[in-house]
Amino acid sequence: MKTTLANFDKAFENRVRLQIMSILVANDNYDFNSLKELLEVTDGNLASHLKALEKEAYINVYKSFLGRKPNTSYAASEKGKIAFLKHLESLENLIKLQKT
């Protein structure tokens, strides 16, 4: 069982971070307000989870302006995609193990 849990990543233990990565892996990028609306979280809550993922280098942050309004969007980095897929594979293996 130890090898099954080897690729679990603590960065994805939190529900919001798991959801953020799910969205970013499935889409090219997503902006802050769209993430906030989709996940139904507060600005501060979302910002802290994004910061944690950024610290791990699992996401890339892009800042730009739409007219005069600042716009921040996020994309899963290659490192983040690999870590997330390994995490999902570990979860799937754990589920399969429980079924046998």
C-alpha positions, 0 to 999 in steps of 0.5 A, a space after each residue: 500500500 505504501 507504493 500506492 500512496 507514493 505519488 500523493 501530493 499534499 498540495 492537492 489535499 485541499 478541496 479548493 486546490 484540487 478543484 483549481 488544478 482540475 480546471 487549469 489542467 482541463 483548460 488552457 487558462 482561467 482568470 481569477 474572477 471566473 475561478 472565484 465564481 465557479 468555485 464559489 469561494 471568497 477572494 482571500 480564500 482563492 488567493 491563498 490557494 493560488 499562492 500555495 500552488 504558485 509556490 510549488 510552481 504548479 501554476 503560472 500567473 499572467 497579469 495583463 490589462 483589459 482596457 484599464 482594468 487589471 486581469 490576472 489569469 492562471 495556467 497549469 505549468 508542465 510541472 503542475 500537470 505532471 504532479 496532478 496526473 500522478 496524484 490522480 493516478 494514485 487516487 485511482 490505484 487506491 480505489 482499485 486496491 479498495 475494490 479487491 
